[in-house]
Amino acid sequence: MKTTGRLNQRKPGPGPKGFAAGAILAFGLLVMLAAPLTAAFAEGDREQQEHCVILEDQFRKAIREKAGSPQADEARALGEDGIRRCRGGANGFGTRLLSEALVKLGEVPESY
């Protein structure tokens, strides 16, 4: 059976211009979708920062009132670590540590 050269040839595709146009379109869609997500994350960060401040204030008051309690040293270490984490930008972890410190002091952590 004879084959012609045509069977072995590749079909013409979109070529470099078509690929570039597709890439630009995909990038544009990605940018359009990312903007609302970025704004949502920024709002969540702001809320967590506010929660850090609320819990830090509550922790400082509670540790002054219960300085002599058996759990005070462990709670102080957790709370100070939580404050450092919040100030360093790890708000979620910082609020968890501050909440844990407050619970050790017998307090109910304030929610936001």
Secondary structure, 3 states (H helix, E strand, C coil): CCCCCCCCCCCCCCHHHHHHHHHHHHHHHHHHHHHHHHHHHHHHHHHHHHHHHHHHHHHHHHHHHCCCCCCHHHHHHHHHHHHHHHHCCCHHHHHHHHHHHHHHCCCCCCCC
